[in-house]
């Protein structure tokens, strides 16, 4: 069993829709990261959070420490948001990665 | 700042050949790591380093060597390439292992072993 589980694995949305990607983890972590990976490209850090909520533009990330759950929301989705979104928990030396959610936003 | 620089971007190797993937960061980060990414699987840790002269194994270290002679550089060596090592490799760094810090990735190296 993976220490970090993401859902859904694949997601297709119409442009403008509100999108939610979920992440649950079973290990004690000091922080949770949301990463974005475009096809054929590198990986970029979107958020790092250890409590509460963070917002950057149309992206919002939340974490519930007690429930060991985090969500990434995208408001007013756009085709350029199409990418793989990865959540990762860190305990210090180790990062535990989810397998990613592949998002396709259709114009 | 260049961030994390990883080379080469693409490489084809024959079974049994050796090669080195280079990784350098200019952010004075203590923590550096190598991952491989395979279809349907999350990023898997190969080796990591928490400072110059200190390295340790990750989840899938077999067939790979690393060294950390300077803070900036963390090369990954494939000793005798096998088809099972066909993958995308990412180098990553962050400021410190003790705090939750932003992680920076290189652009990836696509390796095919034939």
Interface residues (C-beta under 8 A of the other chain):
Chain A: X2 X4 X30 X31 X33 X35 X41 X42 X43 X44 X45 X48 X50 X86 X88 X90 X92 X93 X94 X95 X97 X98 X99 X100
Chain B: X31 X33 X35 X40 X41 X42 X43 X44 X45 X48 X50 X56 X90 X92 X97 X98 X99 X100 X101 X102 X103 X104 X105 X106 X107 X108
